[in-house]
Amino acid sequence: MAPKAQSQRAETEHIRRWIVQHVPRGWFAEPPTVNVDDDEILVVGSLGEPAIERGATDATKAAARVARIRQFREGRMRTAEEAEHAFGRKVSWGARCGESHELFTTMSVPVMTRLRMGERAVLDILVAAGVARSRSDALAWCVRLVGRHETDWLTDLRDALVHVHRVRGEGPTTI
């Protein structure tokens, strides 16, 4: 594995351990998932099911889960501030409770891209049709669509990159 990839993986693992150690006991039913990139740390945890009366309607159950997520949301700020100071990145949060899932305080980071006229026309059609408010929103919609429908392919591609980094690391060193 290339030295940069190794250091990124080690840093990600260090951040994950730190978050797990600093999240107050009882917040989550299991250790949270922690995703890290250069700009953001996203922490998503599973909350325990709220106490729901037997025979409650699906709407009542969903409302109780959403309320449980909101209760968690109010208590997370201190841990976020400590992590942001320690790692120099914004910390975003999310929670799952049963079938309910919510992300909050997530970042939207600008990304520079160059598109040819035909590619811009696709974005413009999405804007004109009301699918997106702007070219930026249309491009984000396209990325989400690929992520949703090509999950297996993206997983295979990510695994292949891990293999490439490992093989590069085993090869001759550069001068």
C-alpha atoms as an extended CHARMM CRD file, in Angstrom:
* protein
*
       175  EXT
         1         1  MET       CA              0.0000000000        0.0000000000        0.0000000000  PROA      1               0.0000000000
         2         2  ALA       CA              1.2880000000        3.4640000000       -0.8590000000  PROA      2               0.0000000000
         3         3  PRO       CA              2.5570000000        5.5090000000        2.0970000000  PROA      3               0.0000000000
         4         4  LYS       CA             -0.1390000000        8.1880000000        1.6040000000  PROA      4               0.0000000000
         5         5  ALA       CA             -2.9060000000        5.5660000000        1.5670000000  PROA      5               0.0000000000
         6         6  GLN       CA             -1.4340000000        3.9260000000        4.6700000000  PROA      6               0.0000000000
         7         7  SER       CA             -1.2820000000        7.2150000000        6.5550000000  PROA      7               0.0000000000
         8         8  GLN       CA             -4.8550000000        8.1030000000        5.5050000000  PROA      8               0.0000000000
         9         9  ARG       CA             -6.0870000000        4.7000000000        6.6660000000  PROA      9               0.0000000000
        10        10  ALA       CA             -4.2220000000        5.0700000000        9.9790000000  PROA      10              0.0000000000
        11        11  GLU       CA             -5.6120000000        8.5760000000       10.4860000000  PROA      11              0.0000000000
        12        12  THR       CA             -9.1460000000        7.3900000000        9.7220000000  PROA      12              0.0000000000
        13        13  GLU       CA             -8.8000000000        4.5430000000       12.2290000000  PROA      13              0.0000000000
        14        14  HSD       CA             -7.4180000000        6.9570000000       14.8570000000  PROA      14              0.0000000000
        15        15  ILE       CA            -10.3790000000        9.3220000000       14.3300000000  PROA      15              0.0000000000
        16        16  ARG       CA            -12.8420000000        6.4140000000       14.4600000000  PROA      16              0.0000000000
        17        17  ARG       CA            -11.4050000000        5.1670000000       17.7730000000  PROA      17              0.0000000000
        18        18  TRP       CA            -11.4070000000        8.7020000000       19.2210000000  PROA      18              0.0000000000
        19        19  ILE       CA            -15.0580000000        9.2430000000       18.2800000000  PROA      19              0.0000000000
        20        20  VAL       CA            -16.1300000000        5.8650000000       19.7100000000  PROA      20              0.0000000000
        21        21  GLN       CA            -14.2950000000        6.6500000000       22.9750000000  PROA      21              0.0000000000
        22        22  HSD       CA            -15.7410000000       10.1590000000       23.2920000000  PROA      22              0.0000000000
        23        23  VAL       CA            -19.3630000000        9.5010000000       22.4130000000  PROA      23              0.0000000000
        24        24  PRO       CA            -21.2010000000        9.3230000000       25.7430000000  PROA      24              0.0000000000
        25        25  ARG       CA            -22.2150000000        5.8350000000       26.8350000000  PROA      25              0.0000000000
        26        26  GLY       CA            -25.8120000000        5.0590000000       26.1280000000  PROA      26              0.0000000000
        27        27  TRP       CA            -26.1120000000        7.3820000000       23.1160000000  PROA      27              0.0000000000
        28        28  PHE       CA            -26.0420000000        4.5660000000       20.5970000000  PROA      28              0.0000000000
        29        29  ALA       CA            -27.1310000000        0.9470000000       20.6990000000  PROA      29              0.0000000000
        30        30  GLU       CA            -23.8040000000       -0.0370000000       19.0570000000  PROA      30              0.0000000000
        31        31  PRO       CA            -20.5910000000        1.7460000000       18.0490000000  PROA      31              0.0000000000
        32        32  PRO       CA            -21.2940000000        4.4110000000       15.4180000000  PROA      32              0.0000000000
        33        33  THR       CA            -20.0610000000        4.2760000000       11.8320000000  PROA      33              0.0000000000
        34        34  VAL       CA            -17.4500000000        6.9540000000       11.1660000000  PROA      34              0.0000000000
        35        35  ASN       CA            -16.6380000000        8.1340000000        7.6260000000  PROA      35              0.0000000000
        36        36  VAL       CA            -13.7380000000       10.5270000000        7.0800000000  PROA      36              0.0000000000
        37        37  ASP       CA            -12.5660000000       12.6210000000        4.1420000000  PROA      37              0.0000000000
        38        38  ASP       CA            -10.3270000000       15.6930000000        3.8940000000  PROA      38              0.0000000000
        39        39  ASP       CA            -13.1870000000       18.0510000000        4.7930000000  PROA      39              0.0000000000
        40        40  GLU       CA            -15.5620000000       16.2330000000        7.1100000000  PROA      40              0.0000000000
        41        41  ILE       CA            -16.0920000000       13.5060000000        9.6760000000  PROA      41              0.0000000000
        42        42  LEU       CA            -19.5520000000       11.9170000000        9.4880000000  PROA      42              0.0000000000
        43        43  VAL       CA            -20.7140000000       10.0100000000       12.5740000000  PROA      43              0.0000000000
        44        44  VAL       CA            -23.9000000000        7.9310000000       12.2650000000  PROA      44              0.0000000000
        45        45  GLY       CA            -25.1840000000        5.8480000000       15.1270000000  PROA      45              0.0000000000
        46        46  SER       CA            -28.0860000000        3.5230000000       15.7760000000  PROA      46              0.0000000000
        47        47  LEU       CA            -30.3530000000        4.6950000000       18.5430000000  PROA      47              0.0000000000
        48        48  GLY       CA            -32.2570000000        2.2470000000       20.6770000000  PROA      48              0.0000000000
        49        49  GLU       CA            -35.9210000000        1.8360000000       19.8990000000  PROA      49              0.0000000000
        50        50  PRO       CA            -38.1400000000        4.1850000000       21.9250000000  PROA      50              0.0000000000
        51        51  ALA       CA            -40.7140000000        2.7540000000       24.2620000000  PROA      51              0.0000000000
        52        52  ILE       CA            -43.7640000000        2.2180000000       22.0780000000  PROA      52              0.0000000000
        53        53  GLU       CA            -47.0760000000        0.8520000000       23.2820000000  PROA      53              0.0000000000
        54        54  ARG       CA            -48.0140000000       -2.5680000000       21.9890000000  PROA      54              0.0000000000
        55        55  GLY       CA            -50.4160000000       -2.2910000000       19.0810000000  PROA      55              0.0000000000
        56        56  ALA       CA            -49.3410000000        1.2470000000       18.1920000000  PROA      56              0.0000000000
        57        57  THR       CA            -49.9240000000        2.3240000000       14.6150000000  PROA      57              0.0000000000
        58        58  ASP       CA            -47.0600000000        2.5850000000       12.1290000000  PROA      58              0.0000000000
        59        59  ALA       CA            -47.4490000000        6.3790000000       12.1710000000  PROA      59              0.0000000000
        60        60  THR       CA            -47.1300000000        6.4520000000       15.9720000000  PROA      60              0.0000000000
        61        61  LYS       CA            -44.0170000000        4.2590000000       15.8270000000  PROA      61              0.0000000000
        62        62  ALA       CA            -42.4530000000        6.4670000000       13.1370000000  PROA      62              0.0000000000
        63        63  ALA       CA            -43.2250000000        9.6230000000       15.1450000000  PROA      63              0.0000000000
        64        64  ALA       CA            -41.6250000000        8.1190000000       18.2710000000  PROA      64              0.0000000000
        65        65  ARG       CA            -38.4860000000        7.2090000000       16.2970000000  PROA      65              0.0000000000
        66        66  VAL       CA            -38.2140000000       10.6930000000       14.8180000000  PROA      66              0.0000000000
        67        67  ALA       CA            -38.6230000000       12.1710000000       18.3240000000  PROA      67              0.0000000000
        68        68  ARG       CA            -35.8300000000        9.8750000000       19.5940000000  PROA      68              0.0000000000
        69        69  ILE       CA            -33.5420000000       11.1100000000       16.8110000000  PROA      69              0.0000000000
        70        70  ARG       CA            -34.3250000000       14.7590000000       17.6500000000  PROA      70              0.0000000000
        71        71  GLN       CA            -33.5630000000       14.1300000000       21.3370000000  PROA      71              0.0000000000
        72        72  PHE       CA            -30.1280000000       12.7840000000       20.3590000000  PROA      72              0.0000000000
        73        73  ARG       CA            -29.5320000000       15.7140000000       18.0160000000  PROA      73              0.0000000000
        74        74  GLU       CA            -29.7370000000       18.2030000000       20.8740000000  PROA      74              0.0000000000
        75        75  GLY       CA            -27.0050000000       16.4570000000       22.9200000000  PROA      75              0.0000000000
        76        76  ARG       CA            -24.1820000000       16.0380000000       20.3910000000  PROA      76              0.0000000000
        77        77  MET       CA            -22.5910000000       19.5220000000       20.2460000000  PROA      77              0.0000000000
        78        78  ARG       CA            -19.8840000000       19.1400000000       22.9300000000  PROA      78              0.0000000000
        79        79  THR       CA            -18.4310000000       15.9960000000       21.3700000000  PROA      79              0.0000000000
        80        80  ALA       CA            -18.4780000000       17.6660000000       17.9420000000  PROA      80              0.0000000000
        81        81  GLU       CA            -16.6090000000       20.7440000000       19.2000000000  PROA      81              0.0000000000
        82        82  GLU       CA            -13.8950000000       18.5920000000       20.8180000000  PROA      82              0.0000000000
        83        83  ALA       CA            -13.4520000000       16.4910000000       17.6650000000  PROA      83              0.0000000000
        84        84  GLU       CA            -13.3770000000       19.5580000000       15.3910000000  PROA      84              0.0000000000
        85        85  HSD       CA            -10.6270000000       21.0460000000       17.5560000000  PROA      85              0.0000000000
        86        86  ALA       CA             -8.6790000000       17.7670000000       17.6740000000  PROA      86              0.0000000000
        87        87  PHE       CA             -8.8440000000       16.9530000000       13.9450000000  PROA      87              0.0000000000
        88        88  GLY       CA             -9.3770000000       20.2730000000       12.1660000000  PROA      88              0.0000000000
        89        89  ARG       CA            -12.4710000000       19.0630000000       10.3220000000  PROA      89              0.0000000000
        90        90  LYS       CA            -16.1680000000       19.7200000000       10.6730000000  PROA      90              0.0000000000
        91        91  VAL       CA            -18.0620000000       16.9080000000       12.3700000000  PROA      91              0.0000000000
        92        92  SER       CA            -21.4160000000       15.9280000000       10.9220000000  PROA      92              0.0000000000
        93        93  TRP       CA            -23.9300000000       13.6610000000       12.5760000000  PROA      93              0.0000000000
        94        94  GLY       CA            -26.6610000000       11.2730000000       11.6920000000  PROA      94              0.0000000000
        95        95  ALA       CA            -28.8270000000        8.7810000000       13.5110000000  PROA      95              0.0000000000
        96        96  ARG       CA            -30.8290000000        5.6840000000       12.7350000000  PROA      96              0.0000000000
        97        97  CYS       CA            -33.7530000000        4.4900000000       14.7950000000  PROA      97              0.0000000000
        98        98  GLY       CA            -35.6560000000        1.5410000000       13.4050000000  PROA      98              0.0000000000
        99        99  GLU       CA            -36.7380000000        2.4630000000        9.8930000000  PROA      99              0.0000000000
       100       100  SER       CA            -36.0280000000        6.1750000000       10.4260000000  PROA      100             0.0000000000
       101       101  HSD       CA            -32.7030000000        7.6750000000        9.3310000000  PROA      101             0.0000000000
       102       102  GLU       CA            -31.6300000000       11.3140000000        9.4080000000  PROA      102             0.0000000000
       103       103  LEU       CA            -28.3860000000       13.1690000000        8.6310000000  PROA      103             0.0000000000
       104       104  PHE       CA            -27.9010000000       16.6760000000        9.9850000000  PROA      104             0.0000000000
       105       105  THR       CA            -25.1700000000       19.3210000000        9.9480000000  PROA      105             0.0000000000
       106       106  THR       CA            -23.5960000000       17.6610000000        6.9000000000  PROA      106             0.0000000000
       107       107  MET       CA            -21.4030000000       19.7490000000        4.6520000000  PROA      107             0.0000000000
       108       108  SER       CA            -21.8870000000       20.5540000000        1.0200000000  PROA      108             0.0000000000
       109       109  VAL       CA            -18.4010000000       21.0820000000       -0.4150000000  PROA      109             0.0000000000
       110       110  PRO       CA            -17.9070000000       22.8100000000       -3.7810000000  PROA      110             0.0000000000
       111       111  VAL       CA            -16.1450000000       20.7070000000       -6.4000000000  PROA      111             0.0000000000
       112       112  MET       CA            -14.6410000000       22.1120000000       -9.5860000000  PROA      112             0.0000000000
       113       113  THR       CA            -15.4700000000       20.2710000000      -12.8020000000  PROA      113             0.0000000000
       114       114  ARG       CA            -15.2290000000       20.9740000000      -16.5140000000  PROA      114             0.0000000000
       115       115  LEU       CA            -18.1360000000       19.9300000000      -18.6790000000  PROA      115             0.0000000000
       116       116  ARG       CA            -18.5520000000       20.0450000000      -22.4390000000  PROA      116             0.0000000000
       117       117  MET       CA            -21.6340000000       21.5260000000      -24.0650000000  PROA      117             0.0000000000
       118       118  GLY       CA            -23.5270000000       18.2120000000      -24.3010000000  PROA      118             0.0000000000
       119       119  GLU       CA            -22.8810000000       17.4680000000      -20.6290000000  PROA      119             0.0000000000
       120       120  ARG       CA            -24.0150000000       20.9620000000      -19.6190000000  PROA      120             0.0000000000
       121       121  ALA       CA            -27.1480000000       20.4560000000      -21.7410000000  PROA      121             0.0000000000
       122       122  VAL       CA            -28.0350000000       17.4000000000      -19.6140000000  PROA      122             0.0000000000
       123       123  LEU       CA            -27.7950000000       19.5090000000      -16.4720000000  PROA      123             0.0000000000
       124       124  ASP       CA            -29.8170000000       22.2950000000      -18.0730000000  PROA      124             0.0000000000
       125       125  ILE       CA            -32.6030000000       19.8360000000      -18.9850000000  PROA      125             0.0000000000
       126       126  LEU       CA            -32.7620000000       18.6770000000      -15.3540000000  PROA      126             0.0000000000
       127       127  VAL       CA            -33.0220000000       22.3060000000      -14.2230000000  PROA      127             0.0000000000
       128       128  ALA       CA            -35.6550000000       23.1960000000      -16.8370000000  PROA      128             0.0000000000
       129       129  ALA       CA            -37.7190000000       20.1350000000      -15.8470000000  PROA      129             0.0000000000
       130       130  GLY       CA            -37.6440000000       21.1400000000      -12.1770000000  PROA      130             0.0000000000
       131       131  VAL       CA            -35.6320000000       18.0910000000      -11.1020000000  PROA      131             0.0000000000
       132       132  ALA       CA            -32.9280000000       20.4340000000       -9.7830000000  PROA      132             0.0000000000
       133       133  ARG       CA            -32.7350000000       24.1360000000       -8.8990000000  PROA      133             0.0000000000
       134       134  SER       CA            -29.3400000000       24.7140000000      -10.5120000000  PROA      134             0.0000000000
       135       135  ARG       CA            -26.5910000000       23.0130000000      -12.4860000000  PROA      135             0.0000000000
       136       136  SER       CA            -24.8460000000       22.3180000000       -9.1920000000  PROA      136             0.0000000000
       137       137  ASP       CA            -27.9370000000       20.5800000000       -7.7910000000  PROA      137             0.0000000000
       138       138  ALA       CA            -28.3830000000       18.6880000000      -11.0720000000  PROA      138             0.0000000000
       139       139  LEU       CA            -24.8080000000       17.4070000000      -10.9520000000  PROA      139             0.0000000000
       140       140  ALA       CA            -25.2320000000       16.3190000000       -7.3230000000  PROA      140             0.0000000000
       141       141  TRP       CA            -28.4700000000       14.5360000000       -8.3240000000  PROA      141             0.0000000000
       142       142  CYS       CA            -26.5640000000       12.6700000000      -11.0680000000  PROA      142             0.0000000000
       143       143  VAL       CA            -23.8350000000       11.6140000000       -8.6290000000  PROA      143             0.0000000000
       144       144  ARG       CA            -26.4420000000       10.3480000000       -6.1240000000  PROA      144             0.0000000000
       145       145  LEU       CA            -28.1920000000        8.4470000000       -8.9260000000  PROA      145             0.0000000000
       146       146  VAL       CA            -24.9800000000        6.6730000000       -9.9310000000  PROA      146             0.0000000000
       147       147  GLY       CA            -24.1920000000        5.9250000000       -6.2740000000  PROA      147             0.0000000000
       148       148  ARG       CA            -27.6470000000        4.4390000000       -5.7240000000  PROA      148             0.0000000000
       149       149  HSD       CA            -27.7840000000        2.3250000000       -8.8820000000  PROA      149             0.0000000000
       150       150  GLU       CA            -24.1550000000        1.3120000000       -9.2950000000  PROA      150             0.0000000000
       151       151  THR       CA            -23.3260000000        0.3410000000       -5.7140000000  PROA      151             0.0000000000
       152       152  ASP       CA            -21.8760000000       -3.0700000000       -6.6160000000  PROA      152             0.0000000000
       153       153  TRP       CA            -19.7480000000       -1.6010000000       -9.4000000000  PROA      153             0.0000000000
       154       154  LEU       CA            -18.4510000000        1.1920000000       -7.1320000000  PROA      154             0.0000000000
       155       155  THR       CA            -17.6370000000       -1.3640000000       -4.4170000000  PROA      155             0.0000000000
       156       156  ASP       CA            -15.7000000000       -3.4810000000       -6.9460000000  PROA      156             0.0000000000
       157       157  LEU       CA            -13.8800000000       -0.3660000000       -8.1500000000  PROA      157             0.0000000000
       158       158  ARG       CA            -12.9870000000        0.6710000000       -4.5840000000  PROA      158             0.0000000000
       159       159  ASP       CA            -11.6960000000       -2.8580000000       -3.8450000000  PROA      159             0.0000000000
       160       160  ALA       CA             -9.6150000000       -2.7740000000       -7.0450000000  PROA      160             0.0000000000
       161       161  LEU       CA             -8.0430000000        0.5270000000       -5.9550000000  PROA      161             0.0000000000
       162       162  VAL       CA             -7.0610000000       -1.0070000000       -2.6170000000  PROA      162             0.0000000000
       163       163  HSD       CA             -5.3320000000       -3.7850000000       -4.5730000000  PROA      163             0.0000000000
       164       164  VAL       CA             -3.5780000000       -1.2430000000       -6.8450000000  PROA      164             0.0000000000
       165       165  HSD       CA             -2.2650000000        0.6910000000       -3.8070000000  PROA      165             0.0000000000
       166       166  ARG       CA             -1.0160000000       -2.5330000000       -2.2300000000  PROA      166             0.0000000000
       167       167  VAL       CA              0.7790000000       -3.6320000000       -5.4160000000  PROA      167             0.0000000000
       168       168  ARG       CA              2.3270000000       -0.1840000000       -5.8800000000  PROA      168             0.0000000000
       169       169  GLY       CA              3.6150000000       -0.3370000000       -2.3130000000  PROA      169             0.0000000000
       170       170  GLU       CA              5.2870000000       -3.6830000000       -3.0280000000  PROA      170             0.0000000000
       171       171  GLY       CA              6.9710000000       -2.3660000000       -6.1950000000  PROA      171             0.0000000000
       172       172  PRO       CA             10.2520000000       -0.5080000000       -6.5680000000  PROA      172             0.0000000000
       173       173  THR       CA             10.5940000000        2.7800000000       -4.7610000000  PROA      173             0.0000000000
       174       174  THR       CA             10.8700000000        5.9740000000       -6.7700000000  PROA      174             0.0000000000
       175       175  ILE       CA             14.0960000000        7.8820000000       -6.9140000000  PROA      175             0.0000000000
